[in-house]
Amino acid sequence: MYHSSIERLKDILDELREKCPWDRKQTLHSLSTQTIEELYELTDALAAEDWPNIREELGDILLHLMFYSKIASEQQQFEWADVIENVCNKLVRRHPHIFETTRVKDEAEVKQNWEQLKLAEGKKSVLQGVPASLPALVKAYRIQDKARQVGFDWDDIREVLAKVHEELGELREAIEQDQDPAAIEEEFGDVLFALVNYGRHLHIDPEQALEKTNKKFKKRFELMEQQILEDRKDMKGMPLPEMDRYWEQAKIKLQNK
């Protein structure tokens, strides 16, 4: 009999690690790419609020977490219990307004205290906790949000929008002056960074917003392709004005659904 499902999973993993050629071969590095894939699958399930899939993907991620701990145990680094104890201690330490006598007035102050506590623990920069491997849009948002925790941010959203226009002007100037591609790329990056910042001030997650636009474009484009095919026409070589008419038809059809 098992005292918990976690213990059952741990015992199954131990047996697989001993007897299964595939599981026995896995390393920290071979698993990492698969873990990222599992996280994206969970993200898709969360976006769709697909509860059965959310449950399944959470299980897959839990398996990966325990697998890493199993490898660490084999190398005498730490145990699964150490992972849990470490996060418990961190949660208590970084929530003094709950477990001690510190008082906070709102969520913003909680986040500010969190960053200050991390610095007190030995972090050299508030940006140190932003993973280098994050997608660029997500990373930009996290960098800006962390900078905000120490007061490096605009208070007036109009100033943020003005920065977007300023960066667009610098990009246009670089293009008109026929600057080298690297300079134009840098200005384009500045525009994206400024737009992410503006979205953050509007409480918009840029990654989610762009993904919604990706899905919207994909639906319209596929419907346009279908309509063109039904009319026995070929998109290749079709004049753009004619494609635009099909695009507008697809847009109207999707809006009426």
Secondary structure, DSSP 8 states (H G I E B T S, - for coil): --S-HHHHHHHHHHHHHHH-HHHHH--HHHHHHHHHHHHHHHHHHHHHT-HHHHHHHHHHHHHHHHHHHHHHHHTTS--HHHHHHHHHHHHHHT-HHHHSS---SSHHHHHHHHHHHHHHTT-S-TTTTS-TTS-HHHHHHHHHHHHHHTT-S-S-HHHHHHHHHHHHHHHHHHHHTT--HHHHHHHHHHHHHHHHHHHHHTT--HHHHHHHHHHHHHHHHHHHHHHHHHTT--STT--HHHHHHHHHHHHHHHHT-
